[in-house]
């Protein structure tokens, strides 16, 4: 799976990438948390292959923020950026 470069927006502080999977209408769970998107590549590819082995992948897309969403059958996988709140931000009232 080729993940194109996406410029990191660190204007609000550090960002982690959360890889999760689940079933539509049943919820999901976090599979891993990564310091950058490229570190999640192997786990994302493995999950996508497992999904492909069970169902036909019906939708795979990348959003402008670099997040990736894959769906097949009722199952889904997502890799989404989330800002990390720092002590300095809390102390500043962020």
Residue, then its C-alpha position, 0 to 999 in steps of 0.5 A: x500500500x503506497x501512502x503518499x506524503x501528507x504535510x504534518x500540521x503541528x501548529x497546535x502541537x504533536x499529533x498521533x495516528x490512531x489505527x482502529x477497526x470495527x464493525x458498522x453499528x457494532x463499534x470498534x476498538x483501537x489497534x495501535x497508536x503511532x507517532x507518525x503515519x508511516x509507522x502504521x503502514x505495516x499494521x494498516x496493510x495487514x488489517x486491509x489484507x485480512x479485510x480483503x480476505x473476508x470481504x471485498x473492499x468496497x471503499x478505500x479513501x484518503x481524506x485531506x488530513x491524511x486519514x485513511x478509511x477502508x470498508x468491506x462488508x460491515x467491517x471498517x479500518x481507519x487511520x486518523x490523526x489526533x492532536x496530543x494535549x500537552x501540559x503547557x496547553x492545559x496550563x495555558x487553558x487550551 
